[in-house]
Amino acid sequence: MKFQRFVIITGISASICSAATAPDSALKSNHSSTEKPLEQLVEELSDDRYKTREEASQKLWAIGASALAELEKAAEGKDPERAYRARELVRKIQLRITPETDPSILHW
């Protein structure tokens, strides 16, 4: 019984470690030039329409590390909605939480 528990814990630990040490290239998404520019997506984080803010958040999150510089600037900005959303996205991206991350593993 103790051995089974040890094997399970070791397997889970190895999975977490391998995800945490993923190369930065795994964090980056291809942001095609046909999509909205990063600056516009960051601006939309404080749009009057909730749907637009949510869509911009999701797109920036999917872009990942490539959007970090713009998001960090926005996180320090004066617009409270944009700054809040940008800080949340920076945190997720830095922790390597992607839109595909299983939400059940995020609850400690």
Helices and strands as residue ranges (DSSP letters): H 2-20, G 24-26, H 38-43, G 44-46, H 50-63, G 65-67, H 68-75, H 80-94, G 103-105
